[in-house]
């Protein structure tokens, strides 16, 4: 490969740590909550990985934080083929916004325009940084399905649908199978791949997601580089976890603080404890110091353990305010992908994880059967290294399995 196109969605993932479960239509709210961009740093990580392996590669990209800065920081001298500020200045219907694109509402139209400009230079791979929404924007251009806009679509040297795309994970929700497991993996795959295969681009309705409902939709089938470190599509499973939840609830430790991650498996545990869970949010609950020893286990199972909800659908700042030792973080791996941290639960950030003395992983055997290993991607390399190894996973009332974390 001699050339690559790079496009960064600079606002991707900003809603994660502040509890918004996505950034689509929520950018200003994310900023009000103190959200910081994460996509530019993940772009730099991916491009540094790429530069170590392919320093002579010709890089085409968009201006500023949409790719140029990350490419220069990685050691490349990129060719800028699209500048969102210039487009806005020239387009009376899309007024220019002053300052850096990271401080303005960089739109899906910017991503699509940048991709079209990259395709005009016959790039051999489109490396994008974002989440499922960004993947949809890139795929729309590759398949030439976004024709309703008034933009002029220039002819490209190769059939756009044949150009492979590869994602650097930066969004809150990542259901598609077009992403590297980590940014560094994406850079390595971009440098070393020698064939492609069709992969799914999926997306969900973020408004429904914020209300606790997952509505997934297959948006495209696109060519993607083949590699072991390419994540799978997320599987949404609904197997019974009642036994697992009952067993966990019976063993809660008096006086311990529990951080419950999103998902139906963890939600079943919260239900067994009598907690009104936020289905796709993060909740904090502290078990009472005295769990009424005169009750039998069956009575406790039916009535729920005594305790106090300290935070519901919490952002990172909420978690840090209410945590008090000892702390257990309860998470379930994403079905089909195996992520424990870094996908859909960014509120459970490195500072939160470091306050915990225990991480409890729960999953049904059915879910684990579709996962080769568990993964972590916290934006903190040292913490990721600490979390790797072997992890015990509770699968039932009394049963566990050991799974590798990579």
PyMOL commands that set and color helices and strands:
alter all, ss='L'
color gray80, all
select helices_A, chain A and resi 27-32+39-53+64-66+68-74+84-90+101-103+108-119+132-142+160-162+183-192+206-210+242-250+264-272+297-303+316-322+350-354+365-369+381-387
alter helices_A, ss='H'
color red, helices_A
select strands_A, chain A and resi 3-8+58-62+79-82+125-130+164-169+196-204+216-225+257-260+283-287+307-311+327-331+339-341+358-362+375-376+389-394+400-405
alter strands_A, ss='S'
color yellow, strands_A
deselect
rebuild
show_as cartoon
